[in-house]
Amino acid sequence: MTRSVSGGVILAAATLLLHASSMMQARAADFYAGKTLTIMNNYPPGGGSDIDGRIFARHLSEYIPGHPKIVFKNMAGAGGLVAFNWLGEVAKADGLTTCYYTWNPVVQIIGDAKLRVPFDKFVFVVGTTAPTVAFIRKDVAPGINGPSDFLKAHDFKIGGLSDDALHDVRHRLSLDMLLGPVYGNVTGFAGFAPMFKAMQQNEVQFSSSSLPGYRGAVVPTMVETGIVVPVFQYEDVSTDGKFSASPLVPDLPTWLDLYHEKYGKDVMPSGIKWQAYLLLNMLYTNLLRTVLLPPGSPEEAAAALATGFEKVAKDPQFMTEYEKIIGAPAELIGREDGKKVIAQLGNIDPKVSAFLKDYVANAH
């Protein structure tokens, strides 16, 4: 037996939905009026997420309904996890505390107990992404003046954040497949600013940074002074597995380009390390920074913040400042697209998860 629905019932339901949507928009418009919004960052000042996060913060209030006062703060530690746990366990779920965090999906993939609040428990607002550039000191043997020279590099140390940071794991995977065991690993830096300082002092010789950190910090202090040279960009990997180079760094080969240069243009990497590398690249190139609210925060707060970020990304003054410092436009990830990326953490191949857990445990 099929139950029919009258046109009147459908019209009434549509009217209720429209009314609910209007009410939500009204509450979002009033939510931040006369209030202060604190934006947290999970690394020390001077790194990529701090640089572009502060640019957003300087322009954001104008576009958040209610125009709150904005305060930007840093909370570093444990490869960015101290701030994630604080946001999930300590911060009030009142909509007045949000974040501009670089996320680390590795810790959830391997079930690391250091992450006490899973990423999908936070209220996702928006995200951003940017290409990542790898660079090395020019005085690394046998002398590095460009990407092709990097294929001969040996006896250098990579600078990292923690053994289970995606930044570190992706470095090791990419170098294992491209160069082999020719490097050492120095990790535990509180953020990118101290890591870059160590690189200037030749304590470590290889690292990478997202484009905001690379253009905002690395280029003026190490590239233009002749200390380091960029050697590759991590290729974008779409959710359907297609590779592409970022047009934002058009003159730099991808890691895969260097792999083909060394092993042959028709030779593709394979094996479990390649599968893990693909997974991490896909997650990071589709979502790098996350704007989140504590679990249980009001939806009207999330809606108001999402509106603010979407509008500020199109603001001419914001765009001018961002591109002047970063050398490229901001790439915003919408609410639904960002949620889909995070949801993929629930569908990881168990073999890849087990490999990554062992790979992290045996980092040294």
LINBELGI-V391568 format. One record per backbone hydrogen bond with DSSP energy under -0.5 kcal/mol. NH is the residue of the N-H (numbers start at 0). CO is the residue of the C=O. If there is no record, write none. Layout:
nh=NH co=CO
nh=NH co=CO
//
This chain:
nh=3 co=1
nh=9 co=5
nh=10 co=6
nh=11 co=7
nh=12 co=8
nh=13 co=9
nh=14 co=10
nh=15 co=11
nh=16 co=12
nh=17 co=13
nh=18 co=14
nh=19 co=15
nh=20 co=16
nh=21 co=17
nh=22 co=18
nh=23 co=19
nh=24 co=20
nh=25 co=21
nh=26 co=22
nh=27 co=23
nh=28 co=24
nh=29 co=25
nh=30 co=26
nh=31 co=27
nh=31 co=64
nh=32 co=29
nh=33 co=65
nh=34 co=31
nh=36 co=68
nh=37 co=35
nh=37 co=95
nh=38 co=36
nh=38 co=70
nh=39 co=37
nh=39 co=97
nh=40 co=72
nh=46 co=43
nh=50 co=46
nh=51 co=47
nh=52 co=48
nh=53 co=49
nh=54 co=50
nh=55 co=51
nh=56 co=52
nh=57 co=53
nh=58 co=54
nh=58 co=55
nh=59 co=55
nh=60 co=56
nh=62 co=59
nh=63 co=59
nh=63 co=60
nh=64 co=62
nh=66 co=63
nh=68 co=34
nh=70 co=36
nh=72 co=38
nh=74 co=40
nh=76 co=189
nh=79 co=76
nh=80 co=77
nh=81 co=76
nh=83 co=79
nh=84 co=80
nh=85 co=81
nh=86 co=82
nh=87 co=83
nh=88 co=84
nh=89 co=85
nh=90 co=85
nh=93 co=91
nh=97 co=37
nh=98 co=291
nh=99 co=39
nh=100 co=289
nh=102 co=100
nh=102 co=287
nh=106 co=103
nh=107 co=103
nh=107 co=104
nh=108 co=104
nh=109 co=105
nh=110 co=107
nh=111 co=106
nh=114 co=111
nh=115 co=113
nh=120 co=117
nh=121 co=118
nh=122 co=292
nh=123 co=121
nh=124 co=290
nh=125 co=290
nh=126 co=332
nh=127 co=288
nh=128 co=330
nh=132 co=208
nh=133 co=231
nh=134 co=206
nh=135 co=228
nh=136 co=204
nh=137 co=226
nh=139 co=136
nh=142 co=139
nh=143 co=137
nh=144 co=142
nh=149 co=145
nh=150 co=146
nh=150 co=147
nh=151 co=148
nh=152 co=149
nh=153 co=140
nh=154 co=181
nh=155 co=181
nh=157 co=183
nh=158 co=205
nh=159 co=185
nh=164 co=161
nh=168 co=164
nh=169 co=165
nh=170 co=166
nh=171 co=167
nh=172 co=168
nh=173 co=169
nh=174 co=170
nh=175 co=171
nh=176 co=172
nh=177 co=173
nh=178 co=174
nh=179 co=174
nh=181 co=179
nh=183 co=155
nh=185 co=157
nh=186 co=184
nh=188 co=159
nh=194 co=190
nh=195 co=191
nh=196 co=192
nh=197 co=193
nh=198 co=194
nh=199 co=195
nh=200 co=196
nh=201 co=198
nh=202 co=197
nh=203 co=197
nh=204 co=156
nh=205 co=156
nh=206 co=134
nh=208 co=132
nh=210 co=130
nh=213 co=209
nh=214 co=210
nh=215 co=211
nh=216 co=212
nh=217 co=212
nh=218 co=213
nh=220 co=216
nh=221 co=217
nh=222 co=217
nh=223 co=218
nh=225 co=222
nh=226 co=221
nh=227 co=221
nh=228 co=135
nh=230 co=133
nh=231 co=133
nh=232 co=252
nh=233 co=131
nh=235 co=243
nh=237 co=241
nh=240 co=237
nh=243 co=235
nh=248 co=245
nh=249 co=246
nh=251 co=248
nh=254 co=232
nh=257 co=253
nh=258 co=254
nh=259 co=255
nh=260 co=256
nh=261 co=257
nh=262 co=258
nh=263 co=259
nh=266 co=263
nh=267 co=265
nh=274 co=270
nh=275 co=271
nh=276 co=272
nh=277 co=273
nh=278 co=274
nh=279 co=275
nh=280 co=276
nh=281 co=277
nh=282 co=278
nh=283 co=279
nh=284 co=280
nh=285 co=281
nh=286 co=282
nh=287 co=127
nh=288 co=127
nh=289 co=100
nh=290 co=125
nh=291 co=289
nh=292 co=122
nh=293 co=96
nh=296 co=293
nh=300 co=297
nh=301 co=297
nh=302 co=298
nh=303 co=299
nh=304 co=300
nh=305 co=301
nh=306 co=302
nh=307 co=303
nh=308 co=304
nh=309 co=305
nh=310 co=306
nh=311 co=307
nh=312 co=308
nh=313 co=310
nh=314 co=311
nh=318 co=314
nh=319 co=315
nh=320 co=316
nh=321 co=317
nh=322 co=318
nh=323 co=319
nh=324 co=320
nh=325 co=321
nh=326 co=321
nh=326 co=322
nh=330 co=128
nh=331 co=329
nh=332 co=126
nh=333 co=331
nh=337 co=333
nh=338 co=334
nh=339 co=335
nh=340 co=336
nh=341 co=337
nh=342 co=338
nh=343 co=339
nh=343 co=340
nh=344 co=341
nh=345 co=342
nh=346 co=343
nh=347 co=344
nh=351 co=348
nh=352 co=348
nh=353 co=349
nh=354 co=350
nh=355 co=351
nh=356 co=352
nh=357 co=353
nh=358 co=354
nh=359 co=355
nh=360 co=356
nh=361 co=357
nh=362 co=359
//
